[in-house]
Amino acid sequence: LPVKSLMRFKCVSKLWSSLIRSRYFSNLYLKVASSPSRLMRPLGVYMSLNLSLTSDGHYNCDSMEFCRNTEKFELLSLRLSLSSSNSDESSLEQDLTFPGMGGYNMVSLRGLILYTVCRKACIYNPSTRQSLTLPAVKSNIFAQQERNKHVFYFFGHDHVHDQYKIVCNVVVISRDYKKIITNEFWVFVLEPRGFWKRIEYDDQPHLPTKQGLCINGVIYYLASNPTCHVYCFDVRSEEFRVIQAPHSEYQHCKSLGFIEHGGKPAIFDCTRIRETGVFELWVLEVDGGTWSRKSLVLKPCQMHLVDDINRKKLIVHGTDQNNKVILALTRPCYILYYDLIKNDLRKVNIIRATRPYEPHDVCFKVMDKCENIMQLET
């Protein structure tokens, strides 16, 4: 049944409403919605516009307590045009617009979206149209006016206890941005009467450079400290583990993509695709300490699709449900889909129905649509 029908069926009786709202039923529905037969449905993605950015890429709002610029954010729902799905170039057309949602950092997990508005974490369920703003983290670091402070959020799921957890990493950097001074970590369990709990972290301070992946109850993310490492956070035990990046050349991991491939975290390097025509894929093996490397040579007939990369930065936005890597330019009017299995690159134009946007307006995050009917409560 479609989600819209299920939401209506809650009005039939208290018993029906209780059943549909239960975690057991929502998990069962998510399992069915994520089955291989359902994953072949037309691709839908989300795109975030951050209209509070200035022309130099900085925020106009920097508050942890209350945001006065929520109207400056828009979350766009895009859908792949069926009429052009079999051509070399297809298009994404605007489906819905959600004012006041979105933000610079967006993470998708099991059909839920975590995004950041003015340093505060928000959860949005596109299926039920519910949104939830989490309480502000009560860190003493924010009172230190003389230092640069950055806030990063990660989204994880403990499949043993069926708990969703949001991890907040507060990073303090020297004023010249040359030294990472300290980290603070806080964890929020997404449940009624949830609260932020600070957890101990005694390892070397680090600066995350990529959004996290949650795979089998572990959050993985790339960070510099100062060289590139993979940090692993066990959602259940709330403990960290650190793994060295696979290649000696990867001293700085900001330009690297971090994706899920075959149920494993992987580094996707597209920095030399324009010069060499090669994507480098490094997959972290099950033992958690070794990397396997695969060089993916782009077809010569598709090299014209990467001609603009020498002038603009290409950003990796993860993989979709069909194991295709999602790539976009820094100032996008289109995205690229790279099929890791078929070694095939496709260009998908973005068609926006409403007003045009300036290049600096766009904070582009693409993710799959996945239906989850879980009720958001805190």
Contacts in CASP RR format, 6 or more apart in sequence:
PFRMAT RR
TARGET T0000
AUTHOR 0000-0000-0000
METHOD contacts of the structure
MODEL  1
LPVKSLMRFKCVSKLWSSLIRSRYFSNLYLKVASSPSRLMRPLGVYMSLN
LSLTSDGHYNCDSMEFCRNTEKFELLSLRLSLSSSNSDESSLEQDLTFPG
MGGYNMVSLRGLILYTVCRKACIYNPSTRQSLTLPAVKSNIFAQQERNKH
VFYFFGHDHVHDQYKIVCNVVVISRDYKKIITNEFWVFVLEPRGFWKRIE
YDDQPHLPTKQGLCINGVIYYLASNPTCHVYCFDVRSEEFRVIQAPHSEY
QHCKSLGFIEHGGKPAIFDCTRIRETGVFELWVLEVDGGTWSRKSLVLKP
CQMHLVDDINRKKLIVHGTDQNNKVILALTRPCYILYYDLIKNDLRKVNI
IRATRPYEPHDVCFKVMDKCENIMQLET
1 9 0 8 1.000
3 127 0 8 1.000
3 128 0 8 1.000
3 371 0 8 1.000
3 373 0 8 1.000
6 20 0 8 1.000
6 29 0 8 1.000
6 373 0 8 1.000
7 20 0 8 1.000
7 128 0 8 1.000
7 373 0 8 1.000
9 16 0 8 1.000
9 20 0 8 1.000
10 16 0 8 1.000
10 17 0 8 1.000
10 20 0 8 1.000
10 21 0 8 1.000
11 17 0 8 1.000
19 25 0 8 1.000
20 373 0 8 1.000
21 375 0 8 1.000
23 162 0 8 1.000
23 374 0 8 1.000
25 373 0 8 1.000
26 372 0 8 1.000
26 373 0 8 1.000
26 374 0 8 1.000
26 375 0 8 1.000
27 162 0 8 1.000
27 374 0 8 1.000
29 371 0 8 1.000
29 372 0 8 1.000
29 373 0 8 1.000
30 110 0 8 1.000
30 111 0 8 1.000
30 370 0 8 1.000
30 371 0 8 1.000
30 372 0 8 1.000
30 373 0 8 1.000
30 374 0 8 1.000
32 38 0 8 1.000
33 370 0 8 1.000
33 371 0 8 1.000
33 372 0 8 1.000
34 321 0 8 1.000
34 370 0 8 1.000
39 321 0 8 1.000
39 322 0 8 1.000
40 322 0 8 1.000
42 79 0 8 1.000
42 80 0 8 1.000
42 82 0 8 1.000
42 85 0 8 1.000
43 79 0 8 1.000
43 80 0 8 1.000
43 320 0 8 1.000
43 322 0 8 1.000
43 368 0 8 1.000
44 77 0 8 1.000
44 78 0 8 1.000
44 79 0 8 1.000
44 80 0 8 1.000
44 92 0 8 1.000
44 95 0 8 1.000
44 368 0 8 1.000
44 369 0 8 1.000
45 78 0 8 1.000
45 92 0 8 1.000
45 320 0 8 1.000
45 326 0 8 1.000
45 335 0 8 1.000
45 366 0 8 1.000
45 367 0 8 1.000
45 368 0 8 1.000
45 369 0 8 1.000
46 75 0 8 1.000
46 76 0 8 1.000
46 77 0 8 1.000
46 78 0 8 1.000
46 106 0 8 1.000
46 108 0 8 1.000
46 113 0 8 1.000
46 126 0 8 1.000
46 365 0 8 1.000
46 366 0 8 1.000
46 367 0 8 1.000
46 369 0 8 1.000
47 75 0 8 1.000
47 76 0 8 1.000
47 78 0 8 1.000
47 350 0 8 1.000
47 362 0 8 1.000
47 364 0 8 1.000
47 365 0 8 1.000
47 366 0 8 1.000
48 73 0 8 1.000
48 74 0 8 1.000
48 75 0 8 1.000
48 76 0 8 1.000
48 102 0 8 1.000
48 103 0 8 1.000
48 104 0 8 1.000
48 106 0 8 1.000
48 115 0 8 1.000
48 363 0 8 1.000
48 364 0 8 1.000
48 365 0 8 1.000
49 73 0 8 1.000
49 74 0 8 1.000
49 75 0 8 1.000
49 76 0 8 1.000
49 102 0 8 1.000
49 357 0 8 1.000
49 361 0 8 1.000
49 362 0 8 1.000
49 363 0 8 1.000
50 59 0 8 1.000
50 72 0 8 1.000
50 73 0 8 1.000
50 102 0 8 1.000
50 103 0 8 1.000
50 104 0 8 1.000
50 361 0 8 1.000
50 362 0 8 1.000
50 363 0 8 1.000
51 72 0 8 1.000
51 73 0 8 1.000
51 74 0 8 1.000
51 357 0 8 1.000
51 361 0 8 1.000
52 59 0 8 1.000
52 60 0 8 1.000
52 61 0 8 1.000
52 69 0 8 1.000
52 72 0 8 1.000
52 73 0 8 1.000
53 59 0 8 1.000
53 60 0 8 1.000
53 360 0 8 1.000
53 361 0 8 1.000
53 363 0 8 1.000
54 60 0 8 1.000
54 360 0 8 1.000
55 358 0 8 1.000
55 360 0 8 1.000
56 360 0 8 1.000
57 360 0 8 1.000
59 104 0 8 1.000
59 118 0 8 1.000
60 69 0 8 1.000
60 72 0 8 1.000
61 67 0 8 1.000
61 68 0 8 1.000
61 69 0 8 1.000
61 72 0 8 1.000
61 118 0 8 1.000
62 118 0 8 1.000
62 119 0 8 1.000
63 118 0 8 1.000
63 119 0 8 1.000
64 118 0 8 1.000
64 119 0 8 1.000
64 120 0 8 1.000
64 136 0 8 1.000
64 137 0 8 1.000
64 142 0 8 1.000
64 151 0 8 1.000
65 136 0 8 1.000
66 118 0 8 1.000
67 117 0 8 1.000
67 118 0 8 1.000
67 120 0 8 1.000
69 118 0 8 1.000
70 100 0 8 1.000
70 117 0 8 1.000
71 99 0 8 1.000
71 100 0 8 1.000
72 100 0 8 1.000
73 99 0 8 1.000
73 100 0 8 1.000
73 101 0 8 1.000
73 102 0 8 1.000
73 103 0 8 1.000
73 117 0 8 1.000
74 97 0 8 1.000
74 98 0 8 1.000
74 99 0 8 1.000
74 100 0 8 1.000
74 101 0 8 1.000
74 102 0 8 1.000
75 97 0 8 1.000
75 98 0 8 1.000
75 100 0 8 1.000
75 101 0 8 1.000
75 102 0 8 1.000
75 103 0 8 1.000
75 113 0 8 1.000
75 115 0 8 1.000
75 124 0 8 1.000
76 94 0 8 1.000
76 95 0 8 1.000
76 96 0 8 1.000
76 97 0 8 1.000
76 98 0 8 1.000
76 352 0 8 1.000
77 94 0 8 1.000
77 95 0 8 1.000
77 96 0 8 1.000
77 97 0 8 1.000
77 98 0 8 1.000
77 126 0 8 1.000
77 369 0 8 1.000
78 92 0 8 1.000
78 93 0 8 1.000
78 94 0 8 1.000
78 95 0 8 1.000
78 350 0 8 1.000
79 92 0 8 1.000
79 93 0 8 1.000
79 95 0 8 1.000
80 90 0 8 1.000
80 91 0 8 1.000
80 92 0 8 1.000
80 348 0 8 1.000
81 90 0 8 1.000
81 91 0 8 1.000
81 92 0 8 1.000
81 93 0 8 1.000
81 351 0 8 1.000
84 90 0 8 1.000
84 91 0 8 1.000
88 346 0 8 1.000
88 347 0 8 1.000
89 346 0 8 1.000
89 347 0 8 1.000
89 348 0 8 1.000
89 349 0 8 1.000
90 346 0 8 1.000
90 347 0 8 1.000
90 348 0 8 1.000
90 349 0 8 1.000
91 348 0 8 1.000
91 349 0 8 1.000
91 350 0 8 1.000
91 351 0 8 1.000
92 335 0 8 1.000
92 348 0 8 1.000
92 349 0 8 1.000
92 350 0 8 1.000
92 351 0 8 1.000
93 351 0 8 1.000
93 353 0 8 1.000
94 351 0 8 1.000
94 352 0 8 1.000
94 353 0 8 1.000
94 354 0 8 1.000
97 354 0 8 1.000
98 124 0 8 1.000
100 117 0 8 1.000
101 115 0 8 1.000
101 122 0 8 1.000
101 124 0 8 1.000
101 131 0 8 1.000
102 113 0 8 1.000
102 115 0 8 1.000
102 117 0 8 1.000
102 122 0 8 1.000
102 124 0 8 1.000
103 115 0 8 1.000
103 116 0 8 1.000
103 117 0 8 1.000
103 363 0 8 1.000
104 116 0 8 1.000
104 363 0 8 1.000
105 114 0 8 1.000
105 115 0 8 1.000
105 116 0 8 1.000
105 152 0 8 1.000
105 153 0 8 1.000
105 211 0 8 1.000
105 365 0 8 1.000
106 113 0 8 1.000
106 114 0 8 1.000
106 115 0 8 1.000
106 116 0 8 1.000
106 211 0 8 1.000
106 365 0 8 1.000
106 367 0 8 1.000
107 113 0 8 1.000
107 114 0 8 1.000
107 115 0 8 1.000
107 153 0 8 1.000
107 154 0 8 1.000
107 155 0 8 1.000
107 211 0 8 1.000
107 212 0 8 1.000
107 367 0 8 1.000
108 114 0 8 1.000
108 367 0 8 1.000
108 368 0 8 1.000
108 370 0 8 1.000
109 155 0 8 1.000
109 156 0 8 1.000
109 157 0 8 1.000
109 164 0 8 1.000
109 214 0 8 1.000
110 157 0 8 1.000
110 164 0 8 1.000
110 370 0 8 1.000
110 372 0 8 1.000
111 125 0 8 1.000
111 126 0 8 1.000
111 127 0 8 1.000
111 369 0 8 1.000
111 370 0 8 1.000
111 371 0 8 1.000
111 372 0 8 1.000
112 123 0 8 1.000
112 124 0 8 1.000
112 125 0 8 1.000
112 155 0 8 1.000
112 164 0 8 1.000
112 372 0 8 1.000
112 374 0 8 1.000
113 123 0 8 1.000
113 124 0 8 1.000
113 125 0 8 1.000
113 126 0 8 1.000
113 367 0 8 1.000
114 121 0 8 1.000
114 122 0 8 1.000
114 123 0 8 1.000
114 153 0 8 1.000
114 155 0 8 1.000
114 166 0 8 1.000
115 121 0 8 1.000
115 122 0 8 1.000
115 124 0 8 1.000
116 122 0 8 1.000
116 151 0 8 1.000
116 153 0 8 1.000
117 133 0 8 1.000
119 136 0 8 1.000
119 151 0 8 1.000
120 133 0 8 1.000
120 134 0 8 1.000
120 136 0 8 1.000
121 133 0 8 1.000
121 134 0 8 1.000
121 153 0 8 1.000
121 166 0 8 1.000
121 168 0 8 1.000
121 188 0 8 1.000
122 131 0 8 1.000
122 132 0 8 1.000
122 133 0 8 1.000
122 134 0 8 1.000
123 131 0 8 1.000
123 132 0 8 1.000
123 134 0 8 1.000
123 166 0 8 1.000
123 190 0 8 1.000
123 376 0 8 1.000
124 130 0 8 1.000
124 131 0 8 1.000
124 132 0 8 1.000
125 131 0 8 1.000
125 372 0 8 1.000
125 373 0 8 1.000
125 374 0 8 1.000
125 376 0 8 1.000
126 369 0 8 1.000
127 371 0 8 1.000
127 372 0 8 1.000
127 373 0 8 1.000
128 373 0 8 1.000
128 374 0 8 1.000
128 375 0 8 1.000
128 376 0 8 1.000
130 375 0 8 1.000
130 376 0 8 1.000
131 376 0 8 1.000
132 376 0 8 1.000
132 378 0 8 1.000
134 166 0 8 1.000
134 188 0 8 1.000
134 196 0 8 1.000
134 378 0 8 1.000
135 195 0 8 1.000
135 196 0 8 1.000
137 151 0 8 1.000
137 168 0 8 1.000
137 170 0 8 1.000
137 186 0 8 1.000
137 196 0 8 1.000
138 196 0 8 1.000
139 170 0 8 1.000
139 184 0 8 1.000
139 186 0 8 1.000
141 147 0 8 1.000
141 149 0 8 1.000
141 170 0 8 1.000
141 172 0 8 1.000
141 182 0 8 1.000
141 184 0 8 1.000
142 149 0 8 1.000
142 170 0 8 1.000
144 172 0 8 1.000
146 175 0 8 1.000
147 172 0 8 1.000
147 173 0 8 1.000
147 174 0 8 1.000
147 175 0 8 1.000
147 181 0 8 1.000
148 172 0 8 1.000
148 173 0 8 1.000
148 174 0 8 1.000
148 175 0 8 1.000
148 177 0 8 1.000
149 170 0 8 1.000
149 171 0 8 1.000
149 172 0 8 1.000
149 173 0 8 1.000
150 170 0 8 1.000
150 171 0 8 1.000
150 173 0 8 1.000
150 207 0 8 1.000
151 168 0 8 1.000
151 169 0 8 1.000
151 170 0 8 1.000
151 171 0 8 1.000
152 168 0 8 1.000
152 169 0 8 1.000
152 171 0 8 1.000
152 208 0 8 1.000
153 166 0 8 1.000
153 167 0 8 1.000
153 168 0 8 1.000
153 169 0 8 1.000
154 166 0 8 1.000
154 167 0 8 1.000
154 169 0 8 1.000
154 211 0 8 1.000
154 212 0 8 1.000
154 214 0 8 1.000
154 219 0 8 1.000
154 221 0 8 1.000
154 233 0 8 1.000
155 164 0 8 1.000
155 165 0 8 1.000
155 166 0 8 1.000
155 167 0 8 1.000
155 212 0 8 1.000
155 214 0 8 1.000
155 219 0 8 1.000
156 164 0 8 1.000
156 165 0 8 1.000
156 166 0 8 1.000
156 167 0 8 1.000
156 214 0 8 1.000
156 217 0 8 1.000
156 219 0 8 1.000
156 235 0 8 1.000
157 163 0 8 1.000
157 164 0 8 1.000
157 165 0 8 1.000
157 214 0 8 1.000
157 217 0 8 1.000
157 235 0 8 1.000
158 164 0 8 1.000
158 165 0 8 1.000
158 217 0 8 1.000
158 235 0 8 1.000
158 236 0 8 1.000
159 216 0 8 1.000
159 217 0 8 1.000
160 236 0 8 1.000
161 236 0 8 1.000
163 189 0 8 1.000
163 190 0 8 1.000
163 191 0 8 1.000
163 235 0 8 1.000
164 189 0 8 1.000
164 190 0 8 1.000
165 187 0 8 1.000
165 188 0 8 1.000
165 189 0 8 1.000
165 190 0 8 1.000
165 235 0 8 1.000
166 187 0 8 1.000
166 188 0 8 1.000
166 190 0 8 1.000
167 185 0 8 1.000
167 186 0 8 1.000
167 187 0 8 1.000
167 188 0 8 1.000
167 219 0 8 1.000
167 233 0 8 1.000
168 185 0 8 1.000
168 186 0 8 1.000
168 187 0 8 1.000
168 188 0 8 1.000
168 196 0 8 1.000
169 183 0 8 1.000
169 184 0 8 1.000
169 185 0 8 1.000
169 208 0 8 1.000
170 183 0 8 1.000
170 184 0 8 1.000
170 185 0 8 1.000
170 186 0 8 1.000
171 180 0 8 1.000
171 182 0 8 1.000
171 183 0 8 1.000
171 205 0 8 1.000
171 206 0 8 1.000
171 207 0 8 1.000
171 208 0 8 1.000
172 180 0 8 1.000
172 181 0 8 1.000
172 182 0 8 1.000
172 183 0 8 1.000
172 205 0 8 1.000
173 179 0 8 1.000
173 180 0 8 1.000
173 181 0 8 1.000
173 207 0 8 1.000
174 180 0 8 1.000
174 181 0 8 1.000
180 205 0 8 1.000
180 206 0 8 1.000
180 207 0 8 1.000
180 224 0 8 1.000
180 225 0 8 1.000
180 226 0 8 1.000
181 205 0 8 1.000
182 205 0 8 1.000
183 201 0 8 1.000
183 205 0 8 1.000
183 206 0 8 1.000
184 198 0 8 1.000
184 201 0 8 1.000
185 198 0 8 1.000
185 199 0 8 1.000
185 201 0 8 1.000
186 196 0 8 1.000
186 197 0 8 1.000
186 198 0 8 1.000
186 199 0 8 1.000
187 196 0 8 1.000
187 197 0 8 1.000
187 199 0 8 1.000
187 238 0 8 1.000
188 194 0 8 1.000
188 195 0 8 1.000
188 196 0 8 1.000
188 197 0 8 1.000
190 376 0 8 1.000
190 378 0 8 1.000
191 377 0 8 1.000
191 378 0 8 1.000
192 377 0 8 1.000
192 378 0 8 1.000
193 378 0 8 1.000
194 378 0 8 1.000
199 238 0 8 1.000
201 240 0 8 1.000
203 240 0 8 1.000
203 242 0 8 1.000
204 225 0 8 1.000
205 225 0 8 1.000
206 223 0 8 1.000
206 224 0 8 1.000
206 225 0 8 1.000
206 229 0 8 1.000
206 231 0 8 1.000
207 223 0 8 1.000
207 224 0 8 1.000
207 225 0 8 1.000
208 221 0 8 1.000
208 222 0 8 1.000
208 223 0 8 1.000
208 231 0 8 1.000
209 222 0 8 1.000
209 223 0 8 1.000
209 224 0 8 1.000
209 228 0 8 1.000
209 253 0 8 1.000
209 254 0 8 1.000
209 256 0 8 1.000
210 221 0 8 1.000
210 222 0 8 1.000
210 253 0 8 1.000
210 256 0 8 1.000
210 257 0 8 1.000
210 258 0 8 1.000
211 221 0 8 1.000
211 258 0 8 1.000
212 219 0 8 1.000
212 220 0 8 1.000
212 221 0 8 1.000
212 258 0 8 1.000
213 219 0 8 1.000
213 220 0 8 1.000
213 221 0 8 1.000
213 258 0 8 1.000
213 259 0 8 1.000
213 260 0 8 1.000
213 265 0 8 1.000
214 220 0 8 1.000
214 235 0 8 1.000
215 260 0 8 1.000
215 263 0 8 1.000
215 264 0 8 1.000
215 265 0 8 1.000
216 263 0 8 1.000
217 234 0 8 1.000
217 235 0 8 1.000
217 236 0 8 1.000
218 232 0 8 1.000
218 233 0 8 1.000
218 234 0 8 1.000
218 235 0 8 1.000
219 232 0 8 1.000
219 233 0 8 1.000
219 235 0 8 1.000
220 230 0 8 1.000
220 231 0 8 1.000
220 232 0 8 1.000
220 233 0 8 1.000
220 258 0 8 1.000
220 265 0 8 1.000
220 284 0 8 1.000
221 230 0 8 1.000
221 231 0 8 1.000
221 233 0 8 1.000
221 258 0 8 1.000
222 228 0 8 1.000
222 229 0 8 1.000
222 230 0 8 1.000
222 231 0 8 1.000
222 245 0 8 1.000
222 253 0 8 1.000
222 256 0 8 1.000
222 257 0 8 1.000
222 258 0 8 1.000
222 267 0 8 1.000
223 229 0 8 1.000
223 230 0 8 1.000
223 231 0 8 1.000
223 253 0 8 1.000
224 252 0 8 1.000
224 253 0 8 1.000
224 254 0 8 1.000
226 251 0 8 1.000
227 245 0 8 1.000
227 250 0 8 1.000
227 251 0 8 1.000
227 252 0 8 1.000
228 245 0 8 1.000
228 250 0 8 1.000
228 251 0 8 1.000
228 252 0 8 1.000
228 253 0 8 1.000
228 256 0 8 1.000
229 242 0 8 1.000
229 243 0 8 1.000
229 244 0 8 1.000
229 245 0 8 1.000
229 253 0 8 1.000
230 242 0 8 1.000
230 243 0 8 1.000
230 244 0 8 1.000
230 245 0 8 1.000
230 265 0 8 1.000
230 284 0 8 1.000
231 240 0 8 1.000
231 241 0 8 1.000
231 242 0 8 1.000
231 243 0 8 1.000
232 240 0 8 1.000
232 241 0 8 1.000
232 242 0 8 1.000
232 243 0 8 1.000
233 239 0 8 1.000
233 240 0 8 1.000
234 240 0 8 1.000
234 241 0 8 1.000
243 284 0 8 1.000
243 288 0 8 1.000
243 289 0 8 1.000
245 253 0 8 1.000
245 267 0 8 1.000
246 267 0 8 1.000
246 282 0 8 1.000
246 291 0 8 1.000
246 293 0 8 1.000
247 282 0 8 1.000
250 256 0 8 1.000
250 267 0 8 1.000
250 269 0 8 1.000
253 267 0 8 1.000
255 271 0 8 1.000
255 313 0 8 1.000
256 267 0 8 1.000
256 268 0 8 1.000
256 269 0 8 1.000
256 271 0 8 1.000
256 316 0 8 1.000
257 267 0 8 1.000
257 268 0 8 1.000
257 269 0 8 1.000
257 270 0 8 1.000
257 315 0 8 1.000
257 316 0 8 1.000
257 318 0 8 1.000
258 265 0 8 1.000
258 266 0 8 1.000
258 267 0 8 1.000
258 268 0 8 1.000
258 316 0 8 1.000
258 318 0 8 1.000
259 265 0 8 1.000
259 266 0 8 1.000
259 267 0 8 1.000
259 268 0 8 1.000
259 316 0 8 1.000
259 318 0 8 1.000
259 319 0 8 1.000
259 325 0 8 1.000
260 266 0 8 1.000
260 318 0 8 1.000
260 319 0 8 1.000
261 268 0 8 1.000
261 281 0 8 1.000
261 283 0 8 1.000
261 319 0 8 1.000
261 323 0 8 1.000
261 340 0 8 1.000
262 283 0 8 1.000
262 323 0 8 1.000
264 283 0 8 1.000
264 284 0 8 1.000
264 285 0 8 1.000
264 286 0 8 1.000
265 283 0 8 1.000
265 284 0 8 1.000
266 281 0 8 1.000
266 282 0 8 1.000
266 283 0 8 1.000
266 284 0 8 1.000
267 280 0 8 1.000
267 281 0 8 1.000
267 282 0 8 1.000
267 291 0 8 1.000
268 279 0 8 1.000
268 280 0 8 1.000
268 281 0 8 1.000
268 316 0 8 1.000
268 318 0 8 1.000
268 325 0 8 1.000
269 279 0 8 1.000
269 280 0 8 1.000
269 281 0 8 1.000
269 282 0 8 1.000
270 279 0 8 1.000
270 314 0 8 1.000
270 316 0 8 1.000
270 327 0 8 1.000
272 278 0 8 1.000
272 280 0 8 1.000
273 279 0 8 1.000
273 298 0 8 1.000
273 306 0 8 1.000
273 309 0 8 1.000
273 314 0 8 1.000
274 306 0 8 1.000
274 307 0 8 1.000
274 309 0 8 1.000
274 310 0 8 1.000
277 297 0 8 1.000
277 298 0 8 1.000
277 303 0 8 1.000
277 306 0 8 1.000
278 295 0 8 1.000
278 296 0 8 1.000
278 297 0 8 1.000
278 298 0 8 1.000
279 295 0 8 1.000
279 296 0 8 1.000
279 298 0 8 1.000
279 338 0 8 1.000
280 293 0 8 1.000
280 294 0 8 1.000
280 295 0 8 1.000
280 296 0 8 1.000
281 293 0 8 1.000
281 294 0 8 1.000
281 295 0 8 1.000
281 296 0 8 1.000
281 340 0 8 1.000
282 291 0 8 1.000
282 292 0 8 1.000
282 293 0 8 1.000
282 294 0 8 1.000
283 291 0 8 1.000
283 292 0 8 1.000
283 294 0 8 1.000
284 290 0 8 1.000
284 291 0 8 1.000
285 291 0 8 1.000
285 292 0 8 1.000
296 340 0 8 1.000
296 343 0 8 1.000
297 343 0 8 1.000
298 306 0 8 1.000
298 343 0 8 1.000
298 345 0 8 1.000
299 343 0 8 1.000
299 344 0 8 1.000
299 345 0 8 1.000
302 344 0 8 1.000
302 345 0 8 1.000
305 336 0 8 1.000
305 345 0 8 1.000
305 347 0 8 1.000
306 314 0 8 1.000
306 336 0 8 1.000
306 345 0 8 1.000
308 329 0 8 1.000
309 329 0 8 1.000
312 329 0 8 1.000
312 330 0 8 1.000
312 331 0 8 1.000
313 329 0 8 1.000
313 330 0 8 1.000
314 327 0 8 1.000
314 328 0 8 1.000
314 329 0 8 1.000
314 330 0 8 1.000
314 336 0 8 1.000
315 327 0 8 1.000
315 328 0 8 1.000
315 329 0 8 1.000
315 330 0 8 1.000
315 364 0 8 1.000
316 325 0 8 1.000
316 326 0 8 1.000
316 327 0 8 1.000
317 326 0 8 1.000
317 327 0 8 1.000
317 328 0 8 1.000
317 335 0 8 1.000
317 364 0 8 1.000
317 365 0 8 1.000
317 366 0 8 1.000
317 367 0 8 1.000
318 325 0 8 1.000
318 326 0 8 1.000
318 366 0 8 1.000
319 325 0 8 1.000
319 326 0 8 1.000
319 340 0 8 1.000
320 326 0 8 1.000
320 337 0 8 1.000
320 368 0 8 1.000
321 368 0 8 1.000
321 370 0 8 1.000
322 339 0 8 1.000
323 339 0 8 1.000
323 340 0 8 1.000
323 341 0 8 1.000
324 337 0 8 1.000
324 338 0 8 1.000
324 339 0 8 1.000
324 340 0 8 1.000
325 337 0 8 1.000
325 338 0 8 1.000
325 340 0 8 1.000
326 335 0 8 1.000
326 336 0 8 1.000
326 337 0 8 1.000
326 366 0 8 1.000
327 335 0 8 1.000
327 336 0 8 1.000
327 337 0 8 1.000
327 338 0 8 1.000
328 334 0 8 1.000
328 335 0 8 1.000
328 336 0 8 1.000
328 364 0 8 1.000
328 366 0 8 1.000
331 359 0 8 1.000
331 360 0 8 1.000
331 362 0 8 1.000
332 350 0 8 1.000
332 362 0 8 1.000
332 364 0 8 1.000
333 349 0 8 1.000
333 350 0 8 1.000
334 347 0 8 1.000
334 348 0 8 1.000
334 349 0 8 1.000
334 350 0 8 1.000
335 347 0 8 1.000
335 348 0 8 1.000
335 350 0 8 1.000
335 366 0 8 1.000
336 345 0 8 1.000
336 346 0 8 1.000
336 347 0 8 1.000
336 348 0 8 1.000
337 345 0 8 1.000
337 346 0 8 1.000
337 348 0 8 1.000
338 344 0 8 1.000
338 345 0 8 1.000
338 346 0 8 1.000
339 345 0 8 1.000
339 346 0 8 1.000
END
